[in-house]
Amino acid sequence: MKNKRYWFWIILFIGCFIRLFFIGNIPGNTTLYNDEAVSAYDSYSLLHYGYDMNGYHFPVYLISMGDGTSILQPILLMPFIAILGLNSFSVRLLQAILGCITLPVIHYIASKLAPNQEKRESFALFAMGIFTIIPWHIMMCRWALDCNIIVPFLIFSTALLIKANEDNRFLPLAAFFLGLCLYSYALPWMVMPIIAAGYIIYLLISKSLKPNKFVFLYFVILLIMATPLFLFILVNSGIINEIKTPYFSVPLLPQYRTDELSLNPKQIMRNFSNALQLFVKQSDGRVSNATPFFGLFYKFSGIPIVVGVASSIQYIVRSKENKHYVVLIILHFSAGIVLCSILTDMVFNRANIILFPLTMFLIIGLYEIIIFFKDLGKYSVLTLYICAFLAFIPYYLTIHDDRIADSYGEGMQYCVEYINSEGLNTYPVNIISGINYAQLLYYAKYPTDDFLNTYVYDYSDPDRPTWKTIQSFGKYNFSYGARNLSSEKAIYICGTNDEASIEFMKANNMEISYFTTVAAGIYNP
């Protein structure tokens, strides 16, 4: 037991180190992904001004750039930004810390899921070890995408529901964490009842749980926490007007995201087939979700996952002592399958709630393989996954990070620093391409009140007539591809892959500076 305690701390140290090492620099070489920057600037605005970048005081859901962002991450980011400032390290630290906390929570969950309770500690350590080295979790912990925050809170909720099965007093706390999940990501709203209500109903039917005040409190807390979101749905369905107060807001989005979900039977079948293919390949084409070579779980993990699903069903059929907890994982999996089936544009970060149960199935499958093959299985599995992990980490930190430079807009922050440096900070700035207004607000740490007082919206996009496209704010003007020469001194910005705009700068004798993915030209007539 003492040796196992040592292994617990060794695994936890490795997991935390990998998730925290150079967190502000990798991925993106200190540059934030667009959605990271948007969420971070909203948090900065709420912290310093009490309203978001669209002028709403603590909204239940952020408008952001038009299609909305969940509020939980920006709220939780506020103390990090207050203490550490607005930078890539402070923005990503929250997700990394939550990921580190997840590891011992997985140990607890696995100790209850263990097929053989006599070896529960060994199974728990094994589960914690696999979760520590699994690629999707490492990458998620280092990427401050707002939707990713639902994963740790679902895992915390799972642990609390398991604990509540033993001690009903934990049910209200489990409800609170499940309620927080509603504010972490919007797309799973439709499937959350499968987990939140499904497990309690199962326990009541199986007589493992008796109706009591804690069950009542559980549903009351969920209802109370969901009420602001019901108002949000009513507002964005056109049933009631938007709500704006100095302390609380329910905004009307320019574009409600109903087009991302479909309940058409034919479309559901098509979505499910597409999702299945993506998970078999472990690649959705987005380099921030999974590396092409290693995938989500390592490319050789498909068979153990299938073994894990089959074994989990077998545990329930044979009424093993861990069956109540296995049911909870299967409910998570079922919710994930339903979400994948109704998503019209399937990518892994949108269906991220399914990654946790799939990983638990992988762990169960690998453990069953070890039991079947005994020492040969144990040493083969450990060697295979440790070698894969040792190959993945240097690849992810170097080669992969170089490959994602364009998608992150590497160099933007240095470009923004340059155009706001002494001697250039009074020049008007014309942005042709390469950087959007939210990224500019973030890197410039632009005062939110100045932005709201000076911005001009352009509604000229025929494909999205209600979409608010920023035309200008302060000294910044956005031409969206148009190249109009100023009659006075000015700075022009474009993407380095925008060859026509680079030629435009050269043709007008601009002094051009390159910042990896963006270029700035100084025009001095």
N, C-alpha and C positions, 0 to 999 in steps of 0.2 A: 504493500500500500504506500509505503514511504517513497519507493522508486516511482510509482505512478503519480505521486504528488509533484515530484521533480519534473516528470515529463509534462505535466499540466502547465507548469510555469515556463518550461522551455518552448513548448508549442505556442503558448500565448505571447511570449517575447518575440518569436519569429514572426507570428502573425501581425503583431503591432508594428514591428520594425518595417516589414514589407509594405504595410499600408500607410505608414507615416514618413518613410524615407523620401526626402526631396519632394514632398507633397506639393509644394508651391511651384516647382519647376516641371515636374513630369506628371501628367502629359501636357504637351503644348509649349514647353520651354517658357514658362511663366505666363503664357497667354491662355486666357479662358475661352472655352467653347461659347458660342453665342448665347445659348440658354443659360449657361453659368453666369455670364456677365449680366444678363437681363435680371435674373433672380437676385444677384448680388447688389445691383444698383437699386432695385426696389427695396431691399433690406436697408441699404444706406439711407434711402429717402425716408423710410419709416422711422429709422433711428434718429435722424437729425431734424426732420421736418414734421413728423407725425402723419404724413400721407405718402402715398406711393408716387411713381413717376407720372401717373395720370390724375393725381390730385384727390384721390379717395382716401379718407381716414380709415385705416385698419380694415380693409375690405375682407369679406369672407373668401373672396377669390380675386386674384389680381388680373387686371386687363393686360398688363405688360405691353407687348407690341400689337395686340389685337385679338389673338386667339386664346389668351388667358394662361395663367400660371397658378398653381396651388400656393396657398399662403403659408403653410407650416414651415417650410425651409427658410424663407426670408425672415420669419419671426424668430426662429431659433438661431439664425446667423447674427442677429443684432448684437448680442454681447461679444461675439468674436470680433466683429468689425469695430465695436466700441473700444475694445482693449488692444487689438492688433492692427487696426486700420483697415482700409479697403484695399486688399491685395489678394493675389491668388492663394497665398498660404492661409490667410484667415478664412477665405471663402470655402476652401476645400477641407479645412481641419475638422469641421463639424461632421461631414460624411465619413471621414477617416476614423474619428473617435467612435462614432456609432458602430462602424464596422468592427472596430476592436472590441467593443462591449459585446457585440453579437457572438464572438467566439466562445466565451464562457457560458453564454446563454444556450448556445448549441450543445455544449457539454451537458448542461442540465437536461435539455429536451431529449438528447440521445440516451441519457441514463434511464429515462422513463420508457423510451422506445426499444430498449435492448431486448432482443429475442430471448436471451437467457439472462435472467436477473442475477444469477450467480457471477456472471461476467460483465455486469453492467458498467463497471468502471473502465474495463478494457474497451468495451464498445464505445463508451462516451469519449474516451481519449482518441480512439480511432476516428470517430465522427468529427471531433474538433480538429484533428490533424488534416483530414480531407478538406474540410471547410476552409482551413487556413491556407491551403495551397491551390484551391480551385480558381481558375482564371477569371471567371465572371465576377466573383466576389472581390477579388483584388482590384480589378479594373473599376468596378462600381464604387468601391471605397475611395478611389483616387479621382473620381469624376463627380463634381458637385451639381449634377443634373437634378432638378427639383423633384422629378418623379421617382428617382432612386431612393428617396428617403422613406418611401412606403415599405421597402423591404425590411430594414431593421425594426420598424415599428410593428410589422406583421409578425416577425419572429419574437419580439418581446411579448406581443399579445398571445402568441401560441404558448409560450412558457407560462404566462399567467393563467391561461385557461387550463393548462395541465395541472398547475398548482391548485387552482380553484376546484378541480375535481377531487382533490384530497382535503382541501380546506375552503369551504364556500365563501369565506370572508374575502377571498381574493377576486371574486366575481366583479364587484364594482370597479376595481382597479383594471381588470382585463377589459371591461367595457370602455373605460376611459382611454386606454391605449388603442382599442379598435376605433373609437371615435376620432382619435388623432389621425388614424390612417385615412379617414375621409377627407382630411385637410392636407394630405400629403400628395395625393394624385387623384385626378377626377375620373379617368377612364374606368377604373375598377368599381365605381359606385354601384353599378347594376349588379355586380356579382358578390359584393361584400356580404349581403344577407346569407349566402351559402355558407360562409364561415361563421359569421357572428351569431345568426339564429340557428343555423343547421346543427352546430355542435351541441348547443344547449338543448335543442329539441331531441337530438339523439340520446343525450344523457338522461333526459326525462323519460323517454320511451323505454330505454333499457333499464330504468329504475336505478341507475348509478347516481342520480341526482333527484332529490325530492323538492317539490315547490316550496320555496321559503322566501323570506324577506330579501335575501341576497340575490335570488333570481329576479325578483321584482325590481330591485335597485339596478340590476344589470341592464334590463330593458329600458328602464326610465332614463338612465344615464345615456344610453345609446340614442334614445329619442330626443333628449335635450340637445345633445351634441350635433345631431343631424338636422335640427330645426332650422338653423341659419342657412343650410344648404337647400332645404326645401324652399325657403324664401328665394334663394338664388335661382332655382329652377323656375319658380313662378315668375320672377322678373324677366328671365331670359326666354320664357315661353310667351311673353306678352300679356300675361294675366294681371300682373300688378306693375306699378311704376317702380323704377329703381329707388333704392333707399340711400340717402346721403345724410349723415349726421357728423358732428365733430369727433365722435368716438367710435363709430361703427358704420360700415357701408356695405350695401349689396349692389354691385354695379351691373349695368347692362352692357354686355360684350358687343363689340362691332360685328363679331362673327361667332355664333354659338357652335360648339364642336360636335353637333349631332351627325355631321357627315362622316365622322370617323368611325361610327358604329352602324351596323345594319342588322335588322331582324328578318330580312328576306331569306326564306329557306334555301333557295338556290345559292344566294350569296354566302350564307353561313357554311354550306358544304364546300364552296370554293375557298373561303377563308380558312377553314379547318385543314383542307388539303395543302394549302400554301404554307400554313404554319407548321404542319407536320414535316414538310420537305425542308423548311428552314432549320428546324430543330435536329433533323437527321444530319444535315450538313453542318450544323452548329455555326452557321454564318448567315447573316442577313444583309451583307454588303456594306455595313456601316463599321468602319474600323474602330470606332469608339466603343462599340458593344462587344466585339469579339475579334481576336486576331485571326487572320485567314488560316494559319497553320495549326494553332492550338485549339481554337474553338472556345466554346463556353466551359466545357467540363474536361477538356482534352479529348481529341477526336476518337480515341479508342474506348470511350466510356459508354457507348450506346448499349451494348449487350448487358453490362452490369446494371444499367438503369432499368432495362426490361426485366431482368431477374429480380430487382428490388420491387418493382410494381407487383409482379406475380407473388413474391414472398409476402408482401404486405397484405394482399388479398387472402393469402393462405393463413396468415396470423389471425385475421378476423373470422374466417370460416371455422378454424380450429379453436376459436375462443381462447387464444393465448392471453396471458395476464396483461400484455401490453396492448391489447386490441383497441381499447378506448382511445389511446393516444395515437395509434395508427389511423383510426377513423378521422381524427383531426387533420392529419397530413393528407389523407385522401380527399377530404373536403377542400383543403387548400388547392390540391391538384385539380379537382373538379371545377373550382372557381376559375383557375387559370385556363383550363380547356375551354370553358364557356367564353371567357374574355377573348382568347385567341380566335374563336369561331365567329365572334361578332365584330372584330376589328377589321376594317376595310383595308387598312394599310399596315400590315403586320411587320413590326420590327421589335427586337428583343426588349428594348427599354420600355416599350408601351405595354408589353405583356410580362413585365418583370416579376409579377407576383407568382408566376409558375416556376421560377428558378429555384426558390427555396424548397418546395416539395420534390422537384426533380433531383436536387442534390441529396435530399434525405433518402430518396429511392436508390440513388447511386451508392450511398453509404451502406444501406441495408443489403443491396445486391452484392457489393464487394465483400461484405462480412459473411454472407451466405456462401460465396465462392471460397473464402478462406476456410470456413468450417468444412466444406465438402472436400477440398484438396489438402486440408491440414497444413503442415509446415511448408509444403511446396507452394500452396496457394498464398500463404502469409508472406513468404519472402518474395514471391513473384509480384504480388500486388504492391507491396511496399517499395520494392526496387523500381517498378514501372512508374509509379506516381511520383516518387522522389526524383527520379531522373527527369521526368517530364517537367516537374516544377523547376529544377535546376537549369533546364534549357529555356523554359518560358521567361523567367525573371530577367536575365540579361537581354533576351530578345525584346521584351516589352519595354525595358528601360532605355534601349538604344535604337535598334532598327525600326521598331514599331513607332516610337516617338518621332523619328524623322519622317516616317511615312504619313503621319497625320498632321504635319505642319500646315498644309493648305486648309484642311477642314477646320483647324483652330484659328487660322489667321495669324500665324506666328509673326512677330515683329510689330503688330499693331500698337502695342503699348509704347514702343520706342518711337514710332512715328508720331504718336500723339504728344509725347514729351517734346519731340523736336519742334513741331509746329507751334507749341506753346512756350518755347524757350525765349529768352530775352532777345529782342531784336526782331522776332517773327510773331510774337503773340498779339500784335495789333493788326496783322494782315487778315483780310477776309479769307475763308477757306471754302473752296469749291470741291465737293466730293463727287467724283464721277462714278467710282466703283470701289470695291475692296473692303469697305467698312460701313456698317449700318449705324443708325443714330444711337441705338441702345449701347452698342460697344463703345461708341465715342463718349457717351455720357459716363460710362463706367471708367474708362481709362483717363478721362479728363477730370474725374471726380466733380462733374459739373453741378453747381448748385441747383437743386430741384426747383426752387421758387423762380430762379431766373429762367429755367427751361419752360416752366408753365406760363410765364409772363411773355415769352418771346416766340414760342413755337408757332409755326404755320402748317396746317394740315393740307394735304392734296388728296382729293377724292376722285381723281381722274382715271383710276385704273378700272377699265370696263369689266374685267373679270371679277373684281372684288369691289363693287361700288360703295359698300359700307366700310371698307377697310381704311383706317386712318394712316396714310403714308405721310411721314414727316417731309415737308418741303424745305424747311429751314428753322433754325433757332439760333439766337445770338449771332455770332460771326460765321456760323456754319450754314452752307447751302448744299442741298442734295439734288444733283441733276439726273441721277439714275441712268447713266450712260450717255447723256447729252454732253457735248464738248463745246461750251460757249466761252469765247475768250473775253476776259474782263478788260476794261479800259484803264484799270489802275493796278497797282501792285496787289498780288494775290497769291495764294497757295492752292495748288491743285493736287488732289489725291486720287489714286487709282490702284487697282490690283496689279501686281507685277505680271500676271497672266493676261492682262487687258492690253494686248499689243497695239491696238488702234489708239488707245489713250496715251500710251508711252510714246508712240510716234507723234501724236498731237503735241505732247510736251517738248519733244526734241525739235519739232518743226518751228516752235515758237521760242526757241532758245532758252528754255527754262533750265535752271540749275536743279538737277534731279538727284535725290537721295533715295537709296533703296533699303527697305527694311523687311527682308525675306519675302513676305507675301504682299506687301503694299509699297508703293512708291510715292514720294512727295516732290512736286516740282514747284520751284519759286519763280513766279513771273514778275519781271521788273521792266515795264515798257520804257 
